[in-house]
Amino acid sequence: MKEYYDAIIVGTGAAGLYCALNLPERKNVLLITKQEADQSDSFLAQGGICMLRGEEDYNDYFEDTMRAGHYENNKKAVELMIRSSNSIIRDLLHRKVTFARGENGELAFTREGAHSQPRILFYEDITGKQITQTLLNEAKTKENIEICEHMTMVDLIARDNICGGIIVMDEQNQVYPVRAPHVVLACGGLGGLYKNSTNYPHIAGDGLGIAMKHQIKLQNIDYIQIHPTTLYSKKPGRRFLISESVRGEGALLYDRNGQRFTNELQPRDLLSQAIFAQMEKDGTDFVWEDMRPLGEKTILNHFPNIYQHCLEEGYDPCREPIPVVPAQHYFMGGIQVDLGSRTSMTGLYACGETSCNGVHGKNRLASNSLLESLVFARRAADDIIFGRTPVKNQLLQK
Ligand SMILES: Cc1cc2nc3c(=O)[nH]c(=O)nc-3n(C[C@H](O)[C@H](O)[C@H](O)COP(=O)(O)OP(=O)(O)OC[C@H]3O[C@@H](n4cnc5c(N)ncnc54)[C@H](O)[C@@H]3O)c2cc1C
C-alpha cells in the first residue's frame, strides 16, 4: 500500500468495485476491505436486479418503487435509477455477467413482492455473487487498482470540512494514514449491529459512525428494513435469507395450523408486521413457508442454493414447509448524498447501502438495491472524473 492515491474506495461490494472500474485507468485507485474481498453483502444477494423492460413499464416500475417506499422517496433519484437501468445491465453483460435466459436465448425475468410485473433479472439464486465476482475478477486484472484485504478504515483525514484521505488499521492493529483527493465510502449497511440479520457481521455501520464524528450529514437513519422470511435457526450468526422471489414464484405462508394468514406479496415492512403479529397470536418463534406450490423443477433449477441450505438445516422444501422468521436485512437511510453521490464534506463520496440518496424512501422495493448501488457508484466515478476537485487541499501533504 502506498501513501498517496488519486482515489480511495472503502468497500469491495458491488458499489465499491463498480466505482473503481468506472474510473479511468490513469487514476491510481486503492480499494480496501475489512475482510476478504468476496465477503460482502453484495455476494449474498439472491433474488436479482431490476431492469426497466420498456417504456410501457416505466410508470408501473416508478409507482411500485414509490408505493413500497411509502411515497417518501426522492422522485428524481428514482427516475435516475430506473432510466439508468438499461445502460447498467448492458454494461454488466458487456463485462460478461451471466443472467438466466429463456428457451430462445432472451433474458428471463422473475418477480418479487410489491412488483406489479416480472422485471427482475437473476442467475439461479446467486445473482449477487454472479455480478460481484465478475466485477471483482475484472478489478483484479487492472494495474491501476490495488485491492487491500483485512484493512479497516478507522477514521477520515479531514479539516475545514474537506476530506484528504483515511486512517486505516491493518491486522496487526497498526494504524496509518493514506491520502487521496477523493474518498468514496462504499462500506455497506449496518446489519452487523443486530443479533438477527441477513448481513455479514463485519458490515456494521462503520462509515456512519465515522461520518457522525465529523458532522457529515446523515439521513433517515431510523429506516431499517426487516426481511419477512429468513430460515429459522437456533444457531447463532448470520440468518439465511429465503428470497422474496420464492414467494414471487408462488410460495405460501402458513400459521401454526397450516392456514394462510396474509398476502405473501405485500411490501416487506407490511408482511413482516403481519408475520410478527401471527407469531404473537400463535405463541411461536416462526411461521411456515411452503415452497411446494413452485414444483420440484423450479425449486431445483431456480433456487438450488436455498434448497441445499434447507437440506443442510434438516428441511426438504420439495416435501415440507420450512420455518421462517423476519430479520434485519437492509438500511434505507445513511450518509446523505446528492445525485452525484457527494456527501456534505468536500472530496468525500458515499454510494451503495451506506449512502442515502432517498431512492428507497421508507422501505426498499425488492431487487432495487444492487441496481441503486451500481447506478450511483458510477455517478460517483463520473463526478470524480468531471466534477469539482478541491483546489487547495493541504491535507494531501504529509
Ligand atoms: C442475504 C441478502 C440478500 C440480498 N438480496 C438482494 C437482491 O436479491 N437484490 C438486491 O438488489 N439486493 C439484495 N440485497 C441487498 C444488496 O446485496 C446490498 O444492499 C448491496 O449489495 C450493498 O452493496 P454495497 O457495495 O453497498 O455494500 P456491501 O456489498 O455490503 O459491501 C460493503 C463492503 O464494505 C467493507 N467495509 C465495511 N466497513 C469497512 C471499514 N471500516 N473498513 C474497510 N472496509 C469496510 C466490507 O468489508 C465490504 O467489502 C441482499 C442483501 C443480503 C444481505
PDBQT file of the ligand as one rigid body, heavy atoms in Angstrom, charges set to zero:
ROOT
HETATM    1  C1  LIG A 401     -28.823 -12.023   2.117  1.00  0.00    +0.000 C 
HETATM    2  C2  LIG A 401     -29.013 -10.810   1.260  1.00  0.00    +0.000 A 
HETATM    3  C3  LIG A 401     -29.726 -10.906   0.074  1.00  0.00    +0.000 A 
HETATM    4  C4  LIG A 401     -29.912  -9.781  -0.741  1.00  0.00    +0.000 A 
HETATM    5  N1  LIG A 401     -30.596  -9.917  -1.927  1.00  0.00    +0.000 NA
HETATM    6  C5  LIG A 401     -30.675  -8.850  -2.757  1.00  0.00    +0.000 A 
HETATM    7  C6  LIG A 401     -31.243  -8.973  -4.064  1.00  0.00    +0.000 A 
HETATM    8  O1  LIG A 401     -31.690 -10.054  -4.481  1.00  0.00    +0.000 OA
HETATM    9  N2  LIG A 401     -31.281  -7.877  -4.855  1.00  0.00    +0.000 N 
HETATM   10  C7  LIG A 401     -30.800  -6.671  -4.455  1.00  0.00    +0.000 A 
HETATM   11  O2  LIG A 401     -30.880  -5.705  -5.232  1.00  0.00    +0.000 OA
HETATM   12  N3  LIG A 401     -30.259  -6.531  -3.225  1.00  0.00    +0.000 NA
HETATM   13  C8  LIG A 401     -30.163  -7.580  -2.384  1.00  0.00    +0.000 A 
HETATM   14  N4  LIG A 401     -29.573  -7.431  -1.153  1.00  0.00    +0.000 N 
HETATM   15  C9  LIG A 401     -29.042  -6.133  -0.774  1.00  0.00    +0.000 C 
HETATM   16  C10 LIG A 401     -27.752  -5.873  -1.515  1.00  0.00    +0.000 C 
HETATM   17  O3  LIG A 401     -26.989  -7.058  -1.615  1.00  0.00    +0.000 OA
HETATM   18  C11 LIG A 401     -26.914  -4.819  -0.804  1.00  0.00    +0.000 C 
HETATM   19  O4  LIG A 401     -27.691  -3.731  -0.433  1.00  0.00    +0.000 OA
HETATM   20  C12 LIG A 401     -25.851  -4.278  -1.709  1.00  0.00    +0.000 C 
HETATM   21  O5  LIG A 401     -25.152  -5.354  -2.304  1.00  0.00    +0.000 OA
HETATM   22  C13 LIG A 401     -24.901  -3.391  -0.921  1.00  0.00    +0.000 C 
HETATM   23  O6  LIG A 401     -23.715  -3.246  -1.652  1.00  0.00    +0.000 OA
HETATM   24  P1  LIG A 401     -22.574  -2.315  -1.097  1.00  0.00    +0.000 P 
HETATM   25  O7  LIG A 401     -21.475  -2.390  -2.103  1.00  0.00    +0.000 OA
HETATM   26  O8  LIG A 401     -23.128  -1.005  -0.746  1.00  0.00    +0.000 OA
HETATM   27  O9  LIG A 401     -22.107  -2.990   0.284  1.00  0.00    +0.000 OA
HETATM   28  P2  LIG A 401     -21.574  -4.445   0.632  1.00  0.00    +0.000 P 
HETATM   29  O10 LIG A 401     -21.690  -5.382  -0.503  1.00  0.00    +0.000 OA
HETATM   30  O11 LIG A 401     -22.208  -4.810   1.915  1.00  0.00    +0.000 OA
HETATM   31  O12 LIG A 401     -20.022  -4.211   0.881  1.00  0.00    +0.000 OA
HETATM   32  C14 LIG A 401     -19.542  -3.466   1.975  1.00  0.00    +0.000 C 
HETATM   33  C15 LIG A 401     -18.031  -3.501   1.943  1.00  0.00    +0.000 C 
HETATM   34  O13 LIG A 401     -17.505  -2.538   2.850  1.00  0.00    +0.000 OA
HETATM   35  C16 LIG A 401     -16.455  -3.127   3.607  1.00  0.00    +0.000 C 
HETATM   36  N5  LIG A 401     -16.302  -2.387   4.865  1.00  0.00    +0.000 N 
HETATM   37  C17 LIG A 401     -17.253  -2.087   5.793  1.00  0.00    +0.000 A 
HETATM   38  N6  LIG A 401     -16.725  -1.337   6.782  1.00  0.00    +0.000 NA
HETATM   39  C18 LIG A 401     -15.414  -1.167   6.471  1.00  0.00    +0.000 A 
HETATM   40  C19 LIG A 401     -14.322  -0.498   7.102  1.00  0.00    +0.000 A 
HETATM   41  N7  LIG A 401     -14.475   0.158   8.255  1.00  0.00    +0.000 N 
HETATM   42  N8  LIG A 401     -13.103  -0.540   6.515  1.00  0.00    +0.000 NA
HETATM   43  C20 LIG A 401     -12.920  -1.216   5.343  1.00  0.00    +0.000 A 
HETATM   44  N9  LIG A 401     -13.920  -1.862   4.690  1.00  0.00    +0.000 NA
HETATM   45  C21 LIG A 401     -15.144  -1.837   5.255  1.00  0.00    +0.000 A 
HETATM   46  C22 LIG A 401     -16.885  -4.571   3.754  1.00  0.00    +0.000 C 
HETATM   47  O14 LIG A 401     -15.801  -5.392   4.124  1.00  0.00    +0.000 OA
HETATM   48  C23 LIG A 401     -17.411  -4.831   2.341  1.00  0.00    +0.000 C 
HETATM   49  O15 LIG A 401     -16.342  -5.105   1.451  1.00  0.00    +0.000 OA
HETATM   50  C24 LIG A 401     -29.389  -8.541  -0.339  1.00  0.00    +0.000 A 
HETATM   51  C25 LIG A 401     -28.673  -8.443   0.857  1.00  0.00    +0.000 A 
HETATM   52  C26 LIG A 401     -28.476  -9.552   1.659  1.00  0.00    +0.000 A 
HETATM   53  C27 LIG A 401     -27.710  -9.423   2.926  1.00  0.00    +0.000 C 
ENDROOT
TORSDOF 0
